[in-house]
Every structure is written in structure tokens, then in C-alpha cells.
């Protein structure tokens, strides 16, 4: 007969090897940041009045015009934080301002992305060639000044634009600024976001009158594509290639992005993502809580916060 002590040791060993009952793990909480809570459709006036957090700083970046100012919103915490520079739309004609993208800027700042939303001179306010272009560049250059006082990581810079604001978001990522009178030592973006706006301007000549109620591109550029071809080439990303790694294109109510442009950008080695939202709405994608914003929100954070 085996010793009792050996039997007791064997029993203890078998007991220790018996699998423990599984521990119930609660499923992760749903990400409410992208919940659809707002079924309203927003127009150009309503989008300018949506609730937003007050800017951390409102400051002039130039002295030539009262429109040369911007709003900085900083996330909570120590940083350094990635930064998004966001240009508003308004048909290049003064229909909006930094307040038009304040909802988007607030969302990004609440989720760890510093935002700088510069205004600029437009048609009817001493804008057009070259002043509007100079303001776009000077506003971007001012991020370097802000980074001296705030924990901003300039190596994680994303350029964003809505509607007419997509023009600087694409152009200032190229590094070739033509003969516009602008700042030359600009911070280098890693990515860009085009929110329902043209990827290049020349094809919008003629279309712009139907969208904006009047011709705006030729006055903005100081001539037709035949008059000033180099300026339009400067704003054509297939000619003046963006030096970015990623591009997010949001396709809404404006004409669809040209397939040959998307293909050409991908051929340049840029990772291009296209998200198609409601084809009847041009502003809902700027309003957190709407269905259109829920569709693009995860990608916005992914591209802005990527390392």
C-alpha cells in the first residue's frame, strides 16, 4: 500500500492543476464620441453657431488685416500634442470664419489634438491673389511661434480644410509655393484632410458660380487658367506634388473627387482614404453628433494622432 502522505501530495497536485472557473469580463464600453445624437441638417449659418469650447488663445498672426487672426485650442494634459491647422470655407468670399470650424476644432482638442484655426483675407476684404495665399502661408507659419509657448509637436502636423479651405490644406503641403508673396520657412505637414472641397481649382471654374452664386475662382486667382497657368498648376497636386504621407478625402455635397486625381496621388505614394458621406449635405460633417461626423470621426482622429 502506498504511503498516505504520497496520496495526499498527489491529490494536492491534481487539485492545483484543475482549471479555475472562467472570470466574467465586461465588454468594453461603447465609444460615445461617435454616437449619432443630432439628426438636424446644418446650413452655412447654423454651422457657425454650434456649441464649442472657448479658445485657449485668440491671437493675431499678422498686421495687414483684422482677418489675420486665429484661435488655438489646447488639449488637457502635458503634451506634447499633435496639431491640426484647420482652414474654414466660405467660397473664398467671406461667408464664414474660424467659428465655422470651431465644433471640429473643439472635438479634436478634447481628444488630444491641438488645433489652430486661422482666418484669412477673402474676396471682398482685400483678398484674392496674392493676399489670400500670403495669409494662408503666414497663418501656417505662426504655428512655429505657438510651439514656443505651448506643448505642440510640429513633427505631427496635419493640414485640414473644409470646402474652400481645402485649397491651402493641399497646397501648403507641397513645399512649392510659386511666386506668391508668402512665408518660406513653413512647418512640414505629415498628412492632410480635405473635407468636401476641390482637390484642384481649375476644374471648378464655371462650377463655382453654381455653388457660390457668383464666379469666385477666377477673381481669387487673378485670371483664368489660360491667363495665369502657373498659378493653377501650383494648386494642382498632380503637378505640384504634396509631400505628405496620408490624405483623407471626405466626399459630400460638392462634386465628387476626380478619380484620376485620387489615382495619381496614390501613385505618388500617398495613402489616400476616401469617405463618402451624405451627398446632400455640405456642413453636417463639421458637427459632432451628426451621422456624417460619426462616419469620419474615427479617421480624423487616426490621421491626426498617428506617429
ABEGO torsion letter per residue (X at the ends): XBBAAAAAAAAAAAAAABBBBBBBBBBBBBBAAABBABABBBBAAAAAABBBBBBABBBBABAABAABBBBBBBBBEAOBBBBBBBBBBGGGAGABBAAAAAAAAAAAAAAGBBBBBBBBBBBGBGBEOAAAAAAAAAAAAAAAAAAAABBBBAABBBBBBBEAAAAAAAAAAAGBAEABBBBABBBBBABBBBBGBBABAAAABGAAAAAAGBBAAAAAAGEBAAABAAAAAAABAAABBBBBABBBBBBBABBBBBAAAAAAAAAAGBBBBBBBBBAABAAAAABBGBAAAAAAAAAAAAAAABX
